[in-house]
């Protein structure tokens, strides 16, 4: 496995390109790998979240402007996403883990994984090889390097495991400098209340707007005057 700092650097560099890949392509890449291995614990949450996320992530929402400009509301990944799974996350409860992984990738984030269970880590490594994504989009590092990654500029941190471990990670996040990284925590690994949230993808994205101002080429310039002191 690569060093954590190298993986994080590669993830940062890959993010802008991966974030521009169409949602349908990102989903299809993951689904193809899930079928090829096969990974039912990945396929089930992937299909569930695709059903609830595709409308949010696929097409921008058009918001016409009063002066003739075009405004689009669209989503983007947050950046580098860190997912940590402690020893409580094994193959039997891996569905909770894979739900977070597939949603984070589909949302346009690059993902760095820290997995303590050896059998699950081996399966994840096979998945990474099967996906054949661009370098930096998805990587697995040694579990004990999660502290080093938390100190990096990760934009969202997901923790699956015991409650005490979640609190420990949360304390690390509270002490770090720089941008505040939201924390997603899943401690009920059997019931998976977080992984089964149909709006889970909203935690992994940011909303952005794109404005195209056409007033100079035929937009309603008269409306622009309404805000002036003379009116």
Helices and strands as residue ranges (DSSP letters): H 4-20, H 23-37, H 40-58, E 61-64, E 70-77, E 80-85, G 91-93, H 94-106, E 110-115, H 118-131, E 138-141, G 143-145, H 146-150, E 156-160, H 163-175, E 182-186, G 200-204, E 205-212, G 215-217, G 221-227
